[in-house]
């Protein structure tokens, strides 16, 4: 589930955009104005920002400049303006895309999806800020690197790649240690305990995602139940 920060100075618009996005598996956080948005962005990770331009105190252009001082999070600017110079200005100061209000729901979803696809490497899996990166051989949450052994890393990656599928201990042994391994089920249980504890210490709610299916094995779910 992708996490989106909605920034506007109108409650009604925040509620409307959140209503559009919720059925499409976006987790939305609403920021009423620029200062609240900066507080959120400096304290937690987001996959995308939908940013209104016309706001009091600090407008969307200025907020975009402030965000770019510390983050490369994708930004789509929302505005009722349609002048060409506004579009150019937004893109020049660091916005990634631009859409005018009233916007078409399908167009907004398409632009968001295209931008997020460009940002996500094929060998990377992200769940609510937890990122499994095969190329870097790293598991991270926010700015925290979670130190795993090679076997632990491979196990987490395999489960995350195959979300909702239950794997028995024997299947995990064959996939990670190989068919000829003499590893026992107890080793899998030990690895699972270690992985959960390491991820838990990072602050990620691992117990909502890395589940034990009693009497069978383990599975990973992307959306917490």
GIJOMO-V234345 format. One record per pair of residues at least 24 apart in sequence whose ideal C-beta (glycine too) atoms are under 10 Angstrom apart, sorted by the first residue. I is the first residue (numbers start at 0). GAP is how many residues later the second one is. Records with the same first field share a line. If there is no record, write none. Layout:
I->GAP / GAP
//
This chain:
0->24 / 25 / 26 / 46 / 125 / 126 / 127 / 221 / 222 / 223
1->24 / 25 / 26 / 44 / 45 / 46 / 110 / 111 / 114 / 118 / 124 / 125 / 126
2->24 / 25 / 26 / 41 / 42 / 43 / 44 / 45 / 123 / 125 / 126
3->24 / 25 / 26 / 42 / 43 / 44 / 45 / 46 / 69 / 70 / 72 / 108 / 112
4->24 / 25 / 26 / 31 / 32 / 35 / 36 / 39 / 40 / 41 / 42 / 43 / 44 / 45 / 46 / 62 / 68 / 70
5->24 / 25 / 26 / 31 / 42 / 43 / 44 / 45 / 46 / 72
6->24 / 25 / 26 / 27 / 29 / 30 / 31 / 33 / 34 / 42 / 43 / 44 / 45 / 46 / 48 / 53 / 56 / 57 / 60 / 68 / 70 / 71
7->24 / 25 / 29 / 42 / 43 / 44 / 45 / 46 / 47 / 52 / 70 / 93
8->24 / 25 / 27 / 43 / 45 / 46 / 47 / 48 / 49 / 50 / 51
9->42 / 44 / 45
12->37 / 39 / 65 / 88
13->36 / 38
15->85 / 86
16->33 / 35 / 61 / 84 / 86 / 88 / 91
17->32
18->86
19->83 / 85 / 86 / 88 / 89
20->27 / 29 / 84 / 87 / 88 / 91
23->81 / 84 / 85 / 88 / 89
24->197 / 198
25->24 / 83 / 86 / 90
26->101 / 196
30->32
32->24 / 25 / 30
33->24 / 25 / 26 / 28 / 29 / 30 / 32 / 33
34->28 / 31
36->26 / 29 / 30
37->25 / 28 / 29 / 32 / 33
40->25 / 26 / 29 / 30 / 32
41->24 / 25 / 28 / 29
42->99
43->85 / 98 / 159
44->26 / 28 / 81 / 83 / 84 / 85 / 86 / 95 / 96 / 97 / 98
45->25 / 27 / 28 / 83
46->26 / 27 / 65 / 68 / 69 / 72 / 73 / 79 / 81 / 82
47->25 / 26 / 27 / 28 / 48 / 49 / 64 / 67 / 68 / 71
48->24 / 25 / 26 / 27 / 28 / 46 / 47
49->24 / 25 / 26 / 27 / 28 / 47 / 49 / 58 / 61 / 62
50->24 / 25 / 26 / 27 / 28 / 39 / 44 / 47
51->25 / 26 / 27 / 28 / 49
52->24 / 25 / 26 / 27 / 28 / 33 / 36 / 37 / 42 / 45 / 48
53->24 / 25 / 26 / 27 / 47
59->26 / 30 / 33 / 35
60->25 / 28 / 29 / 31 / 32 / 33 / 34
61->31
62->30
63->25 / 26 / 27 / 29 / 30 / 31 / 32
64->28 / 29
65->28
66->26 / 27 / 28
67->25 / 26 / 27
68->25
71->24 / 47
72->46
73->38 / 41 / 42 / 44 / 45
74->40
75->27 / 32 / 35 / 36 / 39
77->25 / 30
78->24
122->34
124->31 / 32 / 34 / 35 / 36 / 38 / 95 / 97
125->34 / 96
126->33 / 36 / 77 / 82 / 93 / 94 / 95 / 96 / 97
127->76 / 77 / 80 / 81 / 94 / 95 / 96
128->73 / 74 / 75
129->26 / 30 / 69 / 72 / 73 / 74 / 75 / 76 / 79 / 92
130->29
131->24 / 25 / 26 / 27 / 28 / 29
132->24
133->27
138->56 / 59 / 60 / 63 / 65
139->62 / 64
140->58 / 60 / 61 / 62 / 63 / 65
141->60 / 61 / 62
142->59
143->55 / 57 / 58 / 59 / 60
144->57
145->49 / 52 / 53 / 54 / 55 / 56 / 58 / 60
146->51
147->43 / 46 / 47 / 50 / 51
148->42 / 45 / 46 / 49
149->26
150->25 / 26 / 32 / 36 / 37 / 40 / 43 / 44
151->24 / 39 / 40 / 42 / 43 / 46 / 47
152->42
153->37
154->33 / 36 / 37 / 40 / 55 / 63 / 65
155->35 / 36 / 39 / 40 / 42 / 43 / 50 / 54 / 64
156->63
157->62
158->33 / 36 / 50 / 51 / 52 / 58 / 59 / 60 / 61 / 62
159->49 / 50 / 60 / 61 / 62
160->59
161->57 / 58
162->46 / 56 / 57 / 58 / 59 / 60
163->47 / 55 / 56 / 57 / 58 / 59
164->52 / 54 / 55 / 56
165->45 / 46 / 47 / 50 / 51 / 52 / 53 / 54
166->46 / 49 / 50 / 51 / 52 / 53
167->45 / 47 / 48 / 49 / 50
168->47 / 48 / 49
169->47
170->46 / 47
171->45 / 46
184->32
187->29 / 30
188->28 / 29
190->27
191->25 / 26
//
